[in-house]
Amino acid sequence: MCQRPKAIMDVLADHLGDIGMEDGWDDPHVAADGSIKCGCLAEFPDITAWRAHLATAILKALSRISS
């Protein structure tokens, strides 16, 4: 039962960065051209594409665990 929340938290940490980590290498950010660099280091042209990426990553993680 607790596998689903953990899977979601793991995906969010991978894509939104880990709070408290001082290295900043995986912090998502908006580039000067308006594109978005995700915490997983993938780049997206806009917020809609990035949100779709996050949703897909969460659904993929959930599909790997038993209901």
PDB file of N, CA, C, O and CB in Angstrom:
ATOM      1  N   MET A   1       0.812  -1.195   0.000  1.00  0.00           N
ATOM      2  CA  MET A   1       0.000   0.000   0.000  1.00  0.00           C
ATOM      3  C   MET A   1       0.858   1.262   0.000  1.00  0.00           C
ATOM      4  O   MET A   1       0.494   2.242  -0.649  1.00  0.00           O
ATOM      5  CB  MET A   1      -0.925  -0.004   1.194  1.00  0.00           C
ATOM      6  N   CYS A   2       1.971   1.264   0.699  1.00  0.00           N
ATOM      7  CA  CYS A   2       2.820   2.453   0.744  1.00  0.00           C
ATOM      8  C   CYS A   2       3.758   2.529  -0.451  1.00  0.00           C
ATOM      9  O   CYS A   2       4.524   3.486  -0.562  1.00  0.00           O
ATOM     10  CB  CYS A   2       3.625   2.470   2.028  1.00  0.00           C
ATOM     11  N   GLN A   3       3.720   1.547  -1.352  1.00  0.00           N
ATOM     12  CA  GLN A   3       4.593   1.558  -2.521  1.00  0.00           C
ATOM     13  C   GLN A   3       4.238   2.695  -3.477  1.00  0.00           C
ATOM     14  O   GLN A   3       5.127   3.319  -4.056  1.00  0.00           O
ATOM     15  CB  GLN A   3       4.512   0.221  -3.250  1.00  0.00           C
ATOM     16  N   ARG A   4       2.943   2.968  -3.645  1.00  0.00           N
ATOM     17  CA  ARG A   4       2.514   4.009  -4.593  1.00  0.00           C
ATOM     18  C   ARG A   4       3.021   5.390  -4.173  1.00  0.00           C
ATOM     19  O   ARG A   4       3.624   6.077  -4.998  1.00  0.00           O
ATOM     20  CB  ARG A   4       0.977   4.029  -4.706  1.00  0.00           C
ATOM     21  N   PRO A   5       2.807   5.826  -2.934  1.00  0.00           N
ATOM     22  CA  PRO A   5       3.337   7.137  -2.548  1.00  0.00           C
ATOM     23  C   PRO A   5       4.857   7.214  -2.671  1.00  0.00           C
ATOM     24  O   PRO A   5       5.392   8.242  -3.087  1.00  0.00           O
ATOM     25  CB  PRO A   5       2.927   7.461  -1.125  1.00  0.00           C
ATOM     26  N   LYS A   6       5.554   6.140  -2.313  1.00  0.00           N
ATOM     27  CA  LYS A   6       7.017   6.138  -2.417  1.00  0.00           C
ATOM     28  C   LYS A   6       7.445   6.249  -3.871  1.00  0.00           C
ATOM     29  O   LYS A   6       8.395   6.968  -4.184  1.00  0.00           O
ATOM     30  CB  LYS A   6       7.608   4.863  -1.785  1.00  0.00           C
ATOM     31  N   ALA A   7       6.760   5.548  -4.761  1.00  0.00           N
ATOM     32  CA  ALA A   7       7.098   5.628  -6.184  1.00  0.00           C
ATOM     33  C   ALA A   7       6.929   7.062  -6.690  1.00  0.00           C
ATOM     34  O   ALA A   7       7.773   7.565  -7.431  1.00  0.00           O
ATOM     35  CB  ALA A   7       6.215   4.658  -7.009  1.00  0.00           C
ATOM     36  N   ILE A   8       5.849   7.709  -6.291  1.00  0.00           N
ATOM     37  CA  ILE A   8       5.616   9.096  -6.703  1.00  0.00           C
ATOM     38  C   ILE A   8       6.672  10.018  -6.110  1.00  0.00           C
ATOM     39  O   ILE A   8       7.203  10.879  -6.811  1.00  0.00           O
ATOM     40  CB  ILE A   8       4.212   9.558  -6.278  1.00  0.00           C
ATOM     41  N   MET A   9       6.980   9.850  -4.844  1.00  0.00           N
ATOM     42  CA  MET A   9       7.999  10.696  -4.210  1.00  0.00           C
ATOM     43  C   MET A   9       9.358  10.509  -4.865  1.00  0.00           C
ATOM     44  O   MET A   9      10.096  11.479  -5.041  1.00  0.00           O
ATOM     45  CB  MET A   9       8.096  10.386  -2.714  1.00  0.00           C
ATOM     46  N   ASP A  10       9.700   9.281  -5.227  1.00  0.00           N
ATOM     47  CA  ASP A  10      10.978   9.020  -5.886  1.00  0.00           C
ATOM     48  C   ASP A  10      11.057   9.721  -7.247  1.00  0.00           C
ATOM     49  O   ASP A  10      12.079  10.316  -7.590  1.00  0.00           O
ATOM     50  CB  ASP A  10      11.185   7.509  -6.058  1.00  0.00           C
ATOM     51  N   VAL A  11       9.969   9.644  -8.015  1.00  0.00           N
ATOM     52  CA  VAL A  11       9.939  10.306  -9.323  1.00  0.00           C
ATOM     53  C   VAL A  11      10.073  11.815  -9.149  1.00  0.00           C
ATOM     54  O   VAL A  11      10.838  12.461  -9.865  1.00  0.00           O
ATOM     55  CB  VAL A  11       8.632   9.966 -10.083  1.00  0.00           C
ATOM     56  N   LEU A  12       9.338  12.370  -8.206  1.00  0.00           N
ATOM     57  CA  LEU A  12       9.405  13.814  -7.995  1.00  0.00           C
ATOM     58  C   LEU A  12      10.802  14.248  -7.564  1.00  0.00           C
ATOM     59  O   LEU A  12      11.290  15.288  -8.008  1.00  0.00           O
ATOM     60  CB  LEU A  12       8.378  14.244  -6.948  1.00  0.00           C
ATOM     61  N   ALA A  13      11.446  13.469  -6.714  1.00  0.00           N
ATOM     62  CA  ALA A  13      12.812  13.802  -6.297  1.00  0.00           C
ATOM     63  C   ALA A  13      13.762  13.759  -7.491  1.00  0.00           C
ATOM     64  O   ALA A  13      14.648  14.606  -7.610  1.00  0.00           O
ATOM     65  CB  ALA A  13      13.296  12.834  -5.196  1.00  0.00           C
ATOM     66  N   ASP A  14      13.582  12.775  -8.376  1.00  0.00           N
ATOM     67  CA  ASP A  14      14.444  12.651  -9.553  1.00  0.00           C
ATOM     68  C   ASP A  14      14.259  13.804 -10.538  1.00  0.00           C
ATOM     69  O   ASP A  14      15.200  14.196 -11.228  1.00  0.00           O
ATOM     70  CB  ASP A  14      14.171  11.336 -10.255  1.00  0.00           C
ATOM     71  N   HIS A  15      13.033  14.347 -10.597  1.00  0.00           N
ATOM     72  CA  HIS A  15      12.728  15.352 -11.608  1.00  0.00           C
ATOM     73  C   HIS A  15      12.685  16.781 -11.071  1.00  0.00           C
ATOM     74  O   HIS A  15      12.853  17.734 -11.832  1.00  0.00           O
ATOM     75  CB  HIS A  15      11.423  15.029 -12.244  1.00  0.00           C
ATOM     76  N   LEU A  16      12.463  16.931  -9.785  1.00  0.00           N
ATOM     77  CA  LEU A  16      12.397  18.274  -9.205  1.00  0.00           C
ATOM     78  C   LEU A  16      13.626  18.610  -8.382  1.00  0.00           C
ATOM     79  O   LEU A  16      13.748  19.722  -7.868  1.00  0.00           O
ATOM     80  CB  LEU A  16      11.165  18.409  -8.346  1.00  0.00           C
ATOM     81  N   GLY A  17      14.533  17.659  -8.253  1.00  0.00           N
ATOM     82  CA  GLY A  17      15.736  17.863  -7.464  1.00  0.00           C
ATOM     83  C   GLY A  17      15.500  17.483  -6.019  1.00  0.00           C
ATOM     84  O   GLY A  17      14.360  17.310  -5.589  1.00  0.00           O
ATOM     85  N   ASP A  18      16.553  17.358  -5.291  1.00  0.00           N
ATOM     86  CA  ASP A  18      16.479  16.999  -3.881  1.00  0.00           C
ATOM     87  C   ASP A  18      16.754  18.235  -3.044  1.00  0.00           C
ATOM     88  O   ASP A  18      17.836  18.817  -3.115  1.00  0.00           O
ATOM     89  CB  ASP A  18      17.480  15.864  -3.537  1.00  0.00           C
ATOM     90  N   ILE A  19      15.773  18.630  -2.256  1.00  0.00           N
ATOM     91  CA  ILE A  19      15.938  19.785  -1.381  1.00  0.00           C
ATOM     92  C   ILE A  19      17.074  19.509  -0.400  1.00  0.00           C
ATOM     93  O   ILE A  19      17.177  18.416   0.158  1.00  0.00           O
ATOM     94  CB  ILE A  19      14.616  20.105  -0.623  1.00  0.00           C
ATOM     95  N   GLY A  20      17.897  20.483  -0.206  1.00  0.00           N
ATOM     96  CA  GLY A  20      19.007  20.335   0.724  1.00  0.00           C
ATOM     97  C   GLY A  20      20.302  19.933   0.040  1.00  0.00           C
ATOM     98  O   GLY A  20      21.371  19.993   0.648  1.00  0.00           O
ATOM     99  N   MET A  21      20.215  19.522  -1.225  1.00  0.00           N
ATOM    100  CA  MET A  21      21.436  19.174  -1.948  1.00  0.00           C
ATOM    101  C   MET A  21      22.037  20.480  -2.454  1.00  0.00           C
ATOM    102  O   MET A  21      21.379  21.241  -3.163  1.00  0.00           O
ATOM    103  CB  MET A  21      21.150  18.164  -3.136  1.00  0.00           C
ATOM    104  N   GLU A  22      23.261  20.730  -2.096  1.00  0.00           N
ATOM    105  CA  GLU A  22      23.902  22.005  -2.421  1.00  0.00           C
ATOM    106  C   GLU A  22      24.535  22.035  -3.806  1.00  0.00           C
ATOM    107  O   GLU A  22      24.947  23.099  -4.269  1.00  0.00           O
ATOM    108  CB  GLU A  22      24.948  22.315  -1.398  1.00  0.00           C
ATOM    109  N   ASP A  23      24.622  20.883  -4.480  1.00  0.00           N
ATOM    110  CA  ASP A  23      25.337  20.873  -5.753  1.00  0.00           C
ATOM    111  C   ASP A  23      24.588  21.598  -6.876  1.00  0.00           C
ATOM    112  O   ASP A  23      25.219  22.170  -7.765  1.00  0.00           O
ATOM    113  CB  ASP A  23      25.604  19.451  -6.167  1.00  0.00           C
ATOM    114  N   GLY A  24      23.256  21.582  -6.846  1.00  0.00           N
ATOM    115  CA  GLY A  24      22.462  22.293  -7.823  1.00  0.00           C
ATOM    116  C   GLY A  24      22.488  21.717  -9.228  1.00  0.00           C
ATOM    117  O   GLY A  24      21.839  22.263 -10.120  1.00  0.00           O
ATOM    118  N   TRP A  25      23.216  20.636  -9.451  1.00  0.00           N
ATOM    119  CA  TRP A  25      23.343  20.097 -10.801  1.00  0.00           C
ATOM    120  C   TRP A  25      22.022  19.579 -11.344  1.00  0.00           C
ATOM    121  O   TRP A  25      21.806  19.575 -12.556  1.00  0.00           O
ATOM    122  CB  TRP A  25      24.366  18.991 -10.822  1.00  0.00           C
ATOM    123  N   ASP A  26      21.138  19.142 -10.457  1.00  0.00           N
ATOM    124  CA  ASP A  26      19.886  18.559 -10.926  1.00  0.00           C
ATOM    125  C   ASP A  26      18.661  19.403 -10.580  1.00  0.00           C
ATOM    126  O   ASP A  26      17.537  18.900 -10.572  1.00  0.00           O
ATOM    127  CB  ASP A  26      19.725  17.183 -10.347  1.00  0.00           C
ATOM    128  N   ASP A  27      18.879  20.675 -10.296  1.00  0.00           N
ATOM    129  CA  ASP A  27      17.745  21.547 -10.001  1.00  0.00           C
ATOM    130  C   ASP A  27      17.080  21.956 -11.311  1.00  0.00           C
ATOM    131  O   ASP A  27      17.758  22.448 -12.213  1.00  0.00           O
ATOM    132  CB  ASP A  27      18.198  22.801  -9.192  1.00  0.00           C
ATOM    133  N   PRO A  28      15.768  21.763 -11.435  1.00  0.00           N
ATOM    134  CA  PRO A  28      15.105  22.219 -12.652  1.00  0.00           C
ATOM    135  C   PRO A  28      15.169  23.738 -12.751  1.00  0.00           C
ATOM    136  O   PRO A  28      15.167  24.432 -11.734  1.00  0.00           O
ATOM    137  CB  PRO A  28      13.643  21.739 -12.686  1.00  0.00           C
ATOM    138  N   HIS A  29      15.224  24.245 -13.959  1.00  0.00           N
ATOM    139  CA  HIS A  29      15.259  25.695 -14.126  1.00  0.00           C
ATOM    140  C   HIS A  29      14.786  26.094 -15.522  1.00  0.00           C
ATOM    141  O   HIS A  29      14.762  25.287 -16.452  1.00  0.00           O
ATOM    142  CB  HIS A  29      16.676  26.229 -13.873  1.00  0.00           C
ATOM    143  N   VAL A  30      14.416  27.349 -15.632  1.00  0.00           N
ATOM    144  CA  VAL A  30      14.010  27.918 -16.909  1.00  0.00           C
ATOM    145  C   VAL A  30      15.234  28.615 -17.503  1.00  0.00           C
ATOM    146  O   VAL A  30      15.852  29.471 -16.870  1.00  0.00           O
ATOM    147  CB  VAL A  30      12.795  28.916 -16.743  1.00  0.00           C
ATOM    148  N   ALA A  31      15.560  28.234 -18.712  1.00  0.00           N
ATOM    149  CA  ALA A  31      16.712  28.825 -19.405  1.00  0.00           C
ATOM    150  C   ALA A  31      16.338  30.194 -19.964  1.00  0.00           C
ATOM    151  O   ALA A  31      15.165  30.567 -19.992  1.00  0.00           O
ATOM    152  CB  ALA A  31      17.209  27.896 -20.545  1.00  0.00           C
ATOM    153  N   ALA A  32      17.331  30.920 -20.398  1.00  0.00           N
ATOM    154  CA  ALA A  32      17.120  32.267 -20.947  1.00  0.00           C
ATOM    155  C   ALA A  32      16.176  32.263 -22.149  1.00  0.00           C
ATOM    156  O   ALA A  32      15.472  33.243 -22.390  1.00  0.00           O
ATOM    157  CB  ALA A  32      18.455  32.880 -21.351  1.00  0.00           C
ATOM    158  N   ASP A  33      16.159  31.166 -22.901  1.00  0.00           N
ATOM    159  CA  ASP A  33      15.273  31.083 -24.074  1.00  0.00           C
ATOM    160  C   ASP A  33      13.859  30.623 -23.719  1.00  0.00           C
ATOM    161  O   ASP A  33      13.011  30.476 -24.599  1.00  0.00           O
ATOM    162  CB  ASP A  33      15.865  30.135 -25.102  1.00  0.00           C
ATOM    163  N   GLY A  34      13.609  30.398 -22.423  1.00  0.00           N
ATOM    164  CA  GLY A  34      12.286  29.983 -21.970  1.00  0.00           C
ATOM    165  C   GLY A  34      12.081  28.482 -21.914  1.00  0.00           C
ATOM    166  O   GLY A  34      11.038  28.014 -21.460  1.00  0.00           O
ATOM    167  N   SER A  35      13.065  27.725 -22.372  1.00  0.00           N
ATOM    168  CA  SER A  35      12.955  26.269 -22.281  1.00  0.00           C
ATOM    169  C   SER A  35      13.162  25.843 -20.828  1.00  0.00           C
ATOM    170  O   SER A  35      13.697  26.597 -20.016  1.00  0.00           O
ATOM    171  CB  SER A  35      13.991  25.568 -23.219  1.00  0.00           C
ATOM    172  N   ILE A  36      12.734  24.639 -20.523  1.00  0.00           N
ATOM    173  CA  ILE A  36      12.821  24.138 -19.153  1.00  0.00           C
ATOM    174  C   ILE A  36      13.754  22.942 -19.118  1.00  0.00           C
ATOM    175  O   ILE A  36      13.629  22.017 -19.920  1.00  0.00           O
ATOM    176  CB  ILE A  36      11.423  23.757 -18.606  1.00  0.00           C
ATOM    177  N   LYS A  37      14.688  22.971 -18.184  1.00  0.00           N
ATOM    178  CA  LYS A  37      15.577  21.838 -17.969  1.00  0.00           C
ATOM    179  C   LYS A  37      15.101  21.129 -16.713  1.00  0.00           C
ATOM    180  O   LYS A  37      15.061  21.710 -15.629  1.00  0.00           O
ATOM    181  CB  LYS A  37      17.080  22.288 -17.845  1.00  0.00           C
ATOM    182  N   CYS A  38      14.742  19.870 -16.877  1.00  0.00           N
ATOM    183  CA  CYS A  38      14.214  19.053 -15.785  1.00  0.00           C
ATOM    184  C   CYS A  38      15.351  18.590 -14.876  1.00  0.00           C
ATOM    185  O   CYS A  38      16.520  18.626 -15.262  1.00  0.00           O
ATOM    186  CB  CYS A  38      13.437  17.837 -16.340  1.00  0.00           C
ATOM    187  N   GLY A  39      15.005  18.162 -13.689  1.00  0.00           N
ATOM    188  CA  GLY A  39      15.989  17.608 -12.767  1.00  0.00           C
ATOM    189  C   GLY A  39      16.645  16.345 -13.288  1.00  0.00           C
ATOM    190  O   GLY A  39      17.737  15.986 -12.848  1.00  0.00           O
ATOM    191  N   CYS A  40      15.987  15.662 -14.226  1.00  0.00           N
ATOM    192  CA  CYS A  40      16.580  14.464 -14.837  1.00  0.00           C
ATOM    193  C   CYS A  40      17.493  14.848 -15.998  1.00  0.00           C
ATOM    194  O   CYS A  40      18.045  13.980 -16.675  1.00  0.00           O
ATOM    195  CB  CYS A  40      15.475  13.501 -15.326  1.00  0.00           C
ATOM    196  N   LEU A  41      17.649  16.156 -16.225  1.00  0.00           N
ATOM    197  CA  LEU A  41      18.525  16.758 -17.231  1.00  0.00           C
ATOM    198  C   LEU A  41      17.945  16.782 -18.637  1.00  0.00           C
ATOM    199  O   LEU A  41      18.619  17.223 -19.568  1.00  0.00           O
ATOM    200  CB  LEU A  41      19.816  16.030 -17.259  1.00  0.00           C
ATOM    201  N   ALA A  42      16.700  16.315 -18.817  1.00  0.00           N
ATOM    202  CA  ALA A  42      16.029  16.439 -20.113  1.00  0.00           C
ATOM    203  C   ALA A  42      15.568  17.891 -20.270  1.00  0.00           C
ATOM    204  O   ALA A  42      15.305  18.573 -19.281  1.00  0.00           O
ATOM    205  CB  ALA A  42      14.813  15.438 -20.230  1.00  0.00           C
ATOM    206  N   GLU A  43      15.472  18.356 -21.515  1.00  0.00           N
ATOM    207  CA  GLU A  43      15.047  19.730 -21.777  1.00  0.00           C
ATOM    208  C   GLU A  43      13.728  19.735 -22.537  1.00  0.00           C
ATOM    209  O   GLU A  43      13.473  18.864 -23.368  1.00  0.00           O
ATOM    210  CB  GLU A  43      16.128  20.495 -22.571  1.00  0.00           C
ATOM    211  N   PHE A  44      12.889  20.731 -22.241  1.00  0.00           N
ATOM    212  CA  PHE A  44      11.559  20.835 -22.833  1.00  0.00           C
ATOM    213  C   PHE A  44      11.313  22.265 -23.293  1.00  0.00           C
ATOM    214  O   PHE A  44      11.796  23.213 -22.672  1.00  0.00           O
ATOM    215  CB  PHE A  44      10.472  20.393 -21.828  1.00  0.00           C
ATOM    216  N   PRO A  45      10.560  22.423 -24.386  1.00  0.00           N
ATOM    217  CA  PRO A  45      10.353  23.752 -24.942  1.00  0.00           C
ATOM    218  C   PRO A  45       9.449  24.649 -24.104  1.00  0.00           C
ATOM    219  O   PRO A  45       9.532  25.874 -24.194  1.00  0.00           O
ATOM    220  CB  PRO A  45       9.785  23.627 -26.304  1.00  0.00           C
ATOM    221  N   ASP A  46       8.584  24.042 -23.288  1.00  0.00           N
ATOM    222  CA  ASP A  46       7.646  24.848 -22.504  1.00  0.00           C
ATOM    223  C   ASP A  46       7.126  24.065 -21.303  1.00  0.00           C
ATOM    224  O   ASP A  46       7.415  22.879 -21.148  1.00  0.00           O
ATOM    225  CB  ASP A  46       6.474  25.310 -23.380  1.00  0.00           C
ATOM    226  N   ILE A  47       6.361  24.741 -20.461  1.00  0.00           N
ATOM    227  CA  ILE A  47       5.854  24.150 -19.224  1.00  0.00           C
ATOM    228  C   ILE A  47       4.901  22.996 -19.501  1.00  0.00           C
ATOM    229  O   ILE A  47       4.872  22.024 -18.747  1.00  0.00           O
ATOM    230  CB  ILE A  47       5.154  25.206 -18.384  1.00  0.00           C
ATOM    231  N   THR A  48       4.123  23.093 -20.570  1.00  0.00           N
ATOM    232  CA  THR A  48       3.181  22.022 -20.896  1.00  0.00           C
ATOM    233  C   THR A  48       3.921  20.732 -21.215  1.00  0.00           C
ATOM    234  O   THR A  48       3.524  19.660 -20.758  1.00  0.00           O
ATOM    235  CB  THR A  48       2.292  22.427 -22.080  1.00  0.00           C
ATOM    236  N   ALA A  49       4.978  20.824 -21.982  1.00  0.00           N
ATOM    237  CA  ALA A  49       5.775  19.640 -22.317  1.00  0.00           C
ATOM    238  C   ALA A  49       6.444  19.069 -21.070  1.00  0.00           C
ATOM    239  O   ALA A  49       6.529  17.851 -20.911  1.00  0.00           O
ATOM    240  CB  ALA A  49       6.838  19.986 -23.378  1.00  0.00           C
ATOM    241  N   TRP A  50       6.916  19.941 -20.189  1.00  0.00           N
ATOM    242  CA  TRP A  50       7.566  19.466 -18.966  1.00  0.00           C
ATOM    243  C   TRP A  50       6.558  18.775 -18.046  1.00  0.00           C
ATOM    244  O   TRP A  50       6.859  17.731 -17.466  1.00  0.00           O
ATOM    245  CB  TRP A  50       8.242  20.635 -18.227  1.00  0.00           C
ATOM    246  N   ARG A  51       5.366  19.354 -17.914  1.00  0.00           N
ATOM    247  CA  ARG A  51       4.327  18.724 -17.090  1.00  0.00           C
ATOM    248  C   ARG A  51       3.943  17.363 -17.645  1.00  0.00           C
ATOM    249  O   ARG A  51       3.731  16.421 -16.881  1.00  0.00           O
ATOM    250  CB  ARG A  51       3.087  19.622 -17.005  1.00  0.00           C
ATOM    251  N   ALA A  52       3.851  17.246 -18.965  1.00  0.00           N
ATOM    252  CA  ALA A  52       3.539  15.956 -19.577  1.00  0.00           C
ATOM    253  C   ALA A  52       4.647  14.947 -19.267  1.00  0.00           C
ATOM    254  O   ALA A  52       4.373  13.775 -19.010  1.00  0.00           O
ATOM    255  CB  ALA A  52       3.355  16.107 -21.109  1.00  0.00           C
ATOM    256  N   HIS A  53       5.878  15.404 -19.295  1.00  0.00           N
ATOM    257  CA  HIS A  53       7.024  14.544 -18.956  1.00  0.00           C
ATOM    258  C   HIS A  53       6.923  14.048 -17.510  1.00  0.00           C
ATOM    259  O   HIS A  53       7.132  12.865 -17.244  1.00  0.00           O
ATOM    260  CB  HIS A  53       8.357  15.310 -19.163  1.00  0.00           C
ATOM    261  N   LEU A  54       6.604  14.942 -16.587  1.00  0.00           N
ATOM    262  CA  LEU A  54       6.467  14.549 -15.182  1.00  0.00           C
ATOM    263  C   LEU A  54       5.330  13.551 -15.007  1.00  0.00           C
ATOM    264  O   LEU A  54       5.485  12.552 -14.305  1.00  0.00           O
ATOM    265  CB  LEU A  54       6.226  15.781 -14.297  1.00  0.00           C
ATOM    266  N   ALA A  55       4.192  13.812 -15.639  1.00  0.00           N
ATOM    267  CA  ALA A  55       3.045  12.906 -15.532  1.00  0.00           C
ATOM    268  C   ALA A  55       3.392  11.527 -16.085  1.00  0.00           C
ATOM    269  O   ALA A  55       3.048  10.510 -15.483  1.00  0.00           O
ATOM    270  CB  ALA A  55       1.826  13.486 -16.276  1.00  0.00           C
ATOM    271  N   THR A  56       4.069  11.490 -17.223  1.00  0.00           N
ATOM    272  CA  THR A  56       4.465  10.223 -17.823  1.00  0.00           C
ATOM    273  C   THR A  56       5.422   9.459 -16.908  1.00  0.00           C
ATOM    274  O   THR A  56       5.300   8.244 -16.752  1.00  0.00           O
ATOM    275  CB  THR A  56       5.114  10.462 -19.190  1.00  0.00           C
ATOM    276  N   ALA A  57       6.363  10.166 -16.313  1.00  0.00           N
ATOM    277  CA  ALA A  57       7.318   9.520 -15.403  1.00  0.00           C
ATOM    278  C   ALA A  57       6.608   8.928 -14.189  1.00  0.00           C
ATOM    279  O   ALA A  57       6.944   7.827 -13.754  1.00  0.00           O
ATOM    280  CB  ALA A  57       8.388  10.526 -14.945  1.00  0.00           C
ATOM    281  N   ILE A  58       5.640   9.641 -13.645  1.00  0.00           N
ATOM    282  CA  ILE A  58       4.891   9.139 -12.494  1.00  0.00           C
ATOM    283  C   ILE A  58       4.086   7.901 -12.886  1.00  0.00           C
ATOM    284  O   ILE A  58       4.109   6.893 -12.181  1.00  0.00           O
ATOM    285  CB  ILE A  58       3.956  10.233 -11.933  1.00  0.00           C
ATOM    286  N   LEU A  59       3.378   7.980 -14.006  1.00  0.00           N
ATOM    287  CA  LEU A  59       2.578   6.835 -14.449  1.00  0.00           C
ATOM    288  C   LEU A  59       3.453   5.620 -14.740  1.00  0.00           C
ATOM    289  O   LEU A  59       3.066   4.490 -14.443  1.00  0.00           O
ATOM    290  CB  LEU A  59       1.769   7.203 -15.693  1.00  0.00           C
ATOM    291  N   LYS A  60       4.619   5.845 -15.312  1.00  0.00           N
ATOM    292  CA  LYS A  60       5.549   4.737 -15.594  1.00  0.00           C
ATOM    293  C   LYS A  60       6.004   4.079 -14.292  1.00  0.00           C
ATOM    294  O   LYS A  60       6.058   2.854 -14.195  1.00  0.00           O
ATOM    295  CB  LYS A  60       6.779   5.243 -16.394  1.00  0.00           C
ATOM    296  N   ALA A  61       6.330   4.902 -13.294  1.00  0.00           N
ATOM    297  CA  ALA A  61       6.762   4.350 -12.005  1.00  0.00           C
ATOM    298  C   ALA A  61       5.631   3.563 -11.353  1.00  0.00           C
ATOM    299  O   ALA A  61       5.866   2.497 -10.783  1.00  0.00           O
ATOM    300  CB  ALA A  61       7.237   5.477 -11.062  1.00  0.00           C
ATOM    301  N   LEU A  62       4.422   4.073 -11.432  1.00  0.00           N
ATOM    302  CA  LEU A  62       3.282   3.374 -10.850  1.00  0.00           C
ATOM    303  C   LEU A  62       2.989   2.063 -11.570  1.00  0.00           C
ATOM    304  O   LEU A  62       2.552   1.100 -10.940  1.00  0.00           O
ATOM    305  CB  LEU A  62       2.056   4.264 -10.880  1.00  0.00           C
ATOM    306  N   SER A  63       3.217   2.013 -12.857  1.00  0.00           N
ATOM    307  CA  SER A  63       2.954   0.785 -13.617  1.00  0.00           C
ATOM    308  C   SER A  63       3.922  -0.342 -13.255  1.00  0.00           C
ATOM    309  O   SER A  63       3.639  -1.513 -13.511  1.00  0.00           O
ATOM    310  CB  SER A  63       3.040   1.071 -15.110  1.00  0.00           C
ATOM    311  N   ARG A  64       5.051   0.010 -12.666  1.00  0.00           N
ATOM    312  CA  ARG A  64       6.058  -1.003 -12.294  1.00  0.00           C
ATOM    313  C   ARG A  64       5.785  -1.653 -10.947  1.00  0.00           C
ATOM    314  O   ARG A  64       6.452  -2.620 -10.578  1.00  0.00           O
ATOM    315  CB  ARG A  64       7.431  -0.376 -12.268  1.00  0.00           C
ATOM    316  N   ILE A  65       4.802  -1.127 -10.203  1.00  0.00           N
ATOM    317  CA  ILE A  65       4.514  -1.729  -8.907  1.00  0.00           C
ATOM    318  C   ILE A  65       3.169  -2.430  -8.958  1.00  0.00           C
ATOM    319  O   ILE A  65       2.313  -2.106  -9.782  1.00  0.00           O
ATOM    320  CB  ILE A  65       4.531  -0.668  -7.789  1.00  0.00           C
ATOM    321  N   SER A  66       2.996  -3.384  -8.075  1.00  0.00           N
ATOM    322  CA  SER A  66       1.721  -4.120  -8.052  1.00  0.00           C
ATOM    323  C   SER A  66       0.665  -3.279  -7.336  1.00  0.00           C
ATOM    324  O   SER A  66       0.978  -2.513  -6.424  1.00  0.00           O
ATOM    325  CB  SER A  66       1.887  -5.510  -7.348  1.00  0.00           C
ATOM    326  N   SER A  67      -0.554  -3.427  -7.749  1.00  0.00           N
ATOM    327  CA  SER A  67      -1.666  -2.654  -7.174  1.00  0.00           C
ATOM    328  C   SER A  67      -1.985  -3.108  -5.774  1.00  0.00           C
ATOM    329  O   SER A  67      -2.892  -2.568  -5.141  1.00  0.00           O
ATOM    330  CB  SER A  67      -2.909  -2.770  -8.042  1.00  0.00           C
TER     331      SER A  67
END
